[in-house]
Structures are given as C-alpha cells and as structure tokens.
Amino acid sequence: MAGQKQEVFERDQTVGDALAKMTRAFAAEGIESAPRDARILLQGLLGIDGTALLTRPEQLLGDAAERVGDAMRRRLAHEPVSRILGVREFYGREFIVTPDVLDPRPDTETVVDVALEIVRANGLQSEALQIADIGTGSGILIATLLMELPHAHGVATDVSGAALAVAQKNAECLGVASRTSFIETRGLDGCAGPFDLIVSNPPYIAAGDILGLEPDVRDYDPQLALDGGADGLDVYREIAEIARNPQRTMRLVLEIGAGQASDVTDIFISAGWRPLKQRKDLGGHVRVVAMEIHP
C-alpha cells in the first residue's frame, strides 16, 4: 500500500482528518488496534497529549505532514508504533526502543509486580539488594526495579553490545545508571555476585515457530531476542544452573511463554530451586514464574 495517494498528507490538512484517515487505513489493513495506534502516533509525532488531539481537531498538520505520512506507511507495513516513535511506555515510564532490542510488552510488567511483591513480603525493600537482569535488552526490568527500590544496585547482562548501549541510555535517562553495571556476557558469566534477586525475560519462542509469529514481532524484533532453541527452553536451562551452590538465598522471577509453566518449573526444580509463585497475564496464560534457592 506504500506510496498510494491516500497515504499522503498535506500541510493544510487538519489533525482530525489525519486521525480519521489513519484509523480507516489501519482498520482496512486488519490492524486490530487501529484507533489506538492512530491516536498514539499522532500524539507522538505532533508532541501533544490526548486531550489536545480530541479537543483541537481543527489544528493543521503543518510541518508534521510528511512525518505523519511516513509513520502511516510504516504502520501499514506492521512496524510497531513504539518502533516508529522510538519509545515505549513501561510501568509508567518512557523507554527508548531501537531495532537492537525487543519491543517491551505490557505483560512484562508482571515480572516487576511479582519481583516487588517478593521483595516486600520478605521485608527487603529498604535493603541494599543486589539485582541481576539476564538478557536485559532495553533495560526495562533492571531500570524499573532500581527506580522502585532506591537502595538496590543492579547488573544488566546481554550477549548484544548494541542492546546494552540502549539499556545504559535508558538507565541514564531515569537516573539509575550509577547503580547499574552493564556487562556483555551470556547469563551471569563474569559477574561477581552474589545476587539477592534475578529477573529475566529470555528468548522463549521455539525456533520452528518464529516464522508463524505476527509480522509486528517476526519482522521487527531481533531474532536473538526471540529464538529460545528447538523447544524454546534453552535459556531457562542455562539460568537454572547459575546457582547450584548459592552463597545466600536467591529469588528468581522469569517471564515465560504460554504453556511453558510446567516445563520451566520442572527444569528449575531439577536444579535445586523451589517454586514460589506463578502469575497469569491478561489472556489467562501463566506468564511469570518465581523460584528461590537457599545455601
């Protein structure tokens, strides 16, 4: 559809017209979130909030017309809104998103919720906790936890140096970089520890299932952040072996794929971990599992 006349916007077109045109085009392409996507794109591109968008529909696009047309073409190619704008909101804060990192999903906020519940249930929220984020990507987990736990320090690891650069930038923007170490490694190799809390949203898609993913994910998320091996469980097996001989009690909170709860739990039990809790996502699938291991 790129290049067709209906995707061209003029300087003297109104915001209201642009919103209606984008919504119709997205819906015709089968994008279920068409109204929301059109609204968020225009707000981001024009630098206005939702109230201004709805109460001043007569505002002209002006210099933003070309940017709006380009954004519309990109969304019609199923590029996610957050990638077009370069930012994603997570846990009430804004994070930079680039092609080098996974586009954060709302379900991943559940990892933060469960981690904080465990910390508070054990009376550790004021302690100088050591937190590790394995496969940090954009750094949403470690940065959010350090924002919520101001006495904690963190280590963020990733096999991608480009992803770590994004994570560090996000940490700097949020003011937690001074409490975070960024290490290009696999798992926690080369990280001193010990850690009180480990979090991770690892790759968990079975390699053979990647081609069947929605184009928003398949065509735009880094393959490295999706491919969990033949059965999607490779990285969980690696993480489970990290603390065979722990120096102190460690808690672990993991995001998992739909239907993986039993297999992931079995992997960790076999390595000496004890299940703590599970949490479902809005779709009713177990999305997060938590474990602990003692010395």
C-alpha positions in Angstrom: 0.0 0.0 0.0 3.0 2.3 0.4 3.1 5.2 -2.0 -0.7 5.4 -2.7 -2.3 8.8 -2.7 -4.3 8.2 0.5 -1.1 8.0 2.4 0.0 11.5 1.5 -0.8 14.2 4.0 -0.8 17.9 3.2 0.3 20.8 5.4 -3.2 22.3 5.5 -4.9 19.0 6.5 -6.4 19.0 10.0 -5.4 16.7 12.8 -9.0 15.4 12.9 -8.9 14.5 9.2 -5.5 12.8 9.7 -6.8 10.8 12.7 -9.8 9.6 10.7 -7.7 8.7 7.6 -5.1 6.8 9.6 -7.8 4.9 11.6 -9.6 3.8 8.4 -6.4 2.7 6.7 -5.1 0.7 9.7 -8.5 -1.0 10.1 -8.6 -1.9 6.4 -5.2 -3.5 6.8 -6.6 -5.7 9.6 -4.8 -3.9 12.5 -7.0 -4.6 15.5 -5.7 -1.6 17.5 -6.3 0.8 14.6 -7.9 3.7 16.6 -5.4 3.5 19.4 -2.4 3.2 17.0 -3.6 6.3 15.0 -4.1 8.3 18.2 -0.7 7.4 19.8 1.2 8.0 16.5 -0.3 11.5 16.1 0.2 12.4 19.7 3.9 11.4 19.5 4.5 13.0 16.1 2.8 16.2 17.0 4.0 16.4 20.6 0.5 16.8 22.0 -1.5 14.9 24.6 -4.7 13.0 24.1 -6.9 15.9 25.3 -5.4 18.3 22.7 -5.8 15.7 20.0 -9.5 15.4 20.7 -10.4 19.0 21.6 -8.5 20.7 18.8 -9.2 18.6 15.7 -9.0 21.7 13.6 -5.3 22.1 14.2 -3.3 21.8 11.0 -0.6 19.3 10.4 1.8 21.9 9.1 5.5 20.8 9.0 4.5 17.4 10.5 2.5 16.3 7.4 5.4 14.4 5.9 6.3 12.7 9.1 2.7 11.6 9.6 2.5 10.1 6.1 5.8 8.2 6.7 4.5 6.9 10.0 1.3 5.7 8.4 3.2 3.8 5.7 5.4 2.2 8.3 2.5 1.1 10.5 0.7 -0.3 7.4 3.8 -2.5 6.9 3.1 -3.7 10.5 6.0 -1.9 12.1 5.0 -1.5 15.8 4.0 2.0 16.9 6.8 2.1 19.5 9.4 1.4 16.9 8.1 4.2 14.7 8.2 6.7 17.6 11.3 5.2 19.1 9.9 5.0 22.6 7.7 2.7 24.7 5.9 3.3 27.9 6.6 0.7 30.6 5.5 0.8 34.2 4.5 4.5 33.8 7.9 5.5 32.4 9.2 6.1 28.9 11.9 3.9 27.5 14.0 4.2 24.3 13.4 1.4 21.8 15.6 0.7 18.8 15.9 -2.2 16.3 18.5 -3.7 18.5 16.1 -4.6 21.3 12.9 -6.4 21.9 9.8 -4.2 21.9 8.6 -4.4 25.5 5.2 -5.9 26.0 2.7 -4.8 28.7 2.7 -8.4 30.0 6.3 -8.0 31.1 5.2 -5.5 33.7 4.0 -8.6 35.6 7.7 -9.6 36.1 8.2 -6.3 38.0 5.0 -6.8 40.0 5.9 -10.2 41.2 9.5 -9.2 42.0 8.4 -6.3 44.1 5.8 -8.5 45.9 8.6 -11.0 46.8 10.9 -8.2 48.0 8.2 -6.6 50.1 7.0 -9.9 51.5 10.5 -10.6 52.8 10.9 -7.0 54.2 13.8 -6.3 51.9 12.6 -3.1 50.2 15.0 -0.9 52.2 18.0 -3.2 51.9 20.9 -2.7 49.6 19.8 -5.6 47.3 21.9 -6.9 44.5 19.8 -7.5 41.4 20.7 -9.1 38.2 18.8 -8.8 34.9 19.8 -11.5 32.4 19.3 -10.6 28.8 18.4 -7.1 29.7 17.6 -5.8 26.2 16.3 -2.3 26.5 16.9 -2.4 30.3 13.2 -2.1 31.3 13.3 -4.6 34.1 16.5 -3.6 35.8 15.8 0.2 35.4 12.3 -0.1 36.7 13.3 -2.2 39.7 16.0 0.2 40.6 13.5 3.1 40.4 11.2 1.3 42.7 14.0 0.1 45.1 16.2 3.1 45.6 18.7 1.3 47.8 19.3 -1.5 45.4 22.1 -2.0 42.9 21.9 -3.9 39.6 23.9 -5.8 37.0 22.4 -5.9 33.5 23.8 -8.5 31.1 23.2 -9.2 27.4 25.0 -11.0 24.6 24.4 -8.0 22.4 26.6 -4.9 22.9 24.1 -2.8 20.9 21.3 -3.8 23.3 23.4 -3.0 26.3 24.0 0.5 24.9 20.3 1.1 24.7 19.8 -0.3 28.3 22.6 2.1 29.5 21.0 5.1 27.8 17.6 4.3 29.4 19.2 3.9 32.8 20.9 7.3 32.3 17.6 8.9 31.4 16.0 7.6 34.5 18.9 8.4 36.8 19.8 4.9 37.8 22.9 4.3 35.7 25.2 5.0 38.7 23.7 2.0 40.4 23.9 -0.3 37.4 26.7 -2.3 35.8 26.3 -3.3 32.1 28.2 -6.4 31.1 28.3 -8.0 27.7 28.1 -11.7 28.5 25.9 -14.8 28.5 23.9 -15.4 31.6 25.9 -14.1 34.5 29.4 -15.3 33.3 32.0 -13.0 34.7 29.6 -11.3 37.1 30.8 -11.2 40.7 27.6 -11.6 42.6 26.2 -12.9 44.9 22.7 -11.7 44.0 19.5 -11.5 46.0 17.2 -11.3 43.1 17.5 -12.3 39.5 15.0 -11.3 36.8 14.8 -12.2 33.1 12.7 -12.1 30.1 14.7 -14.5 28.0 14.1 -15.7 24.4 11.4 -18.4 24.7 10.0 -18.9 21.2 10.7 -22.3 19.7 12.9 -21.8 16.6 10.4 -23.5 14.4 7.6 -21.3 15.5 9.2 -17.9 14.7 8.0 -17.8 11.1 4.4 -18.1 12.3 4.6 -15.1 14.6 2.6 -11.9 13.9 4.6 -9.7 11.5 4.8 -7.0 14.1 7.1 -9.4 16.1 8.6 -11.6 13.4 9.8 -8.8 11.1 10.9 -6.2 13.7 12.1 -7.9 16.9 15.7 -9.1 16.9 15.9 -12.8 16.2 18.4 -13.1 19.1 15.6 -11.9 21.5 13.1 -14.4 20.2 14.8 -17.7 19.5 14.8 -20.0 22.5 16.1 -23.1 20.7 14.4 -26.1 19.5 11.8 -26.2 22.3 12.1 -22.6 23.4 13.6 -23.6 26.8 17.4 -23.4 26.1 18.0 -20.2 28.1 15.9 -21.4 31.1 18.2 -24.5 31.3 21.2 -22.1 31.4 19.7 -19.9 34.1 18.7 -22.8 36.2 22.4 -23.9 36.5 23.6 -20.5 37.7 23.1 -21.1 41.4 23.9 -24.8 42.0 25.9 -23.7 45.1 24.4 -20.4 46.2 26.2 -18.2 48.7 22.9 -16.8 50.0 19.2 -17.1 49.4 18.3 -16.0 45.9 14.9 -15.3 44.4 14.3 -15.5 40.7 11.4 -14.1 38.6 11.1 -15.1 34.9 8.8 -14.3 32.1 7.8 -17.5 30.2 5.8 -18.3 27.0 2.2 -19.5 27.1 2.1 -23.2 28.0 5.7 -23.4 29.3 5.0 -23.1 33.1 5.2 -26.8 33.8 8.3 -27.4 31.8 10.1 -24.4 33.1 9.2 -25.2 36.7 10.5 -28.8 36.3 13.8 -27.5 34.9 14.4 -25.4 38.0 13.2 -27.9 40.5 15.7 -30.4 39.0 18.5 -27.8 39.6 17.5 -27.4 43.3 15.2 -24.4 43.1 11.9 -24.2 44.9 8.8 -22.7 43.3 7.4 -19.6 44.9 4.5 -18.4 42.8 3.1 -18.0 39.3 1.2 -15.2 37.8 -1.2 -15.1 34.8 -1.3 -12.4 32.1 -4.5 -10.7 30.9 -5.1 -13.5 28.4 -5.2 -16.1 31.2 -1.8 -17.7 30.5 0.8 -18.2 33.2 3.3 -15.5 32.1 5.6 -15.3 35.1 7.1 -18.0 37.4 9.1 -17.2 40.6 11.6 -19.5 42.3 14.0 -19.4 45.2 17.1 -21.3 46.2 18.9 -21.4 49.6 22.5 -22.1 50.6 
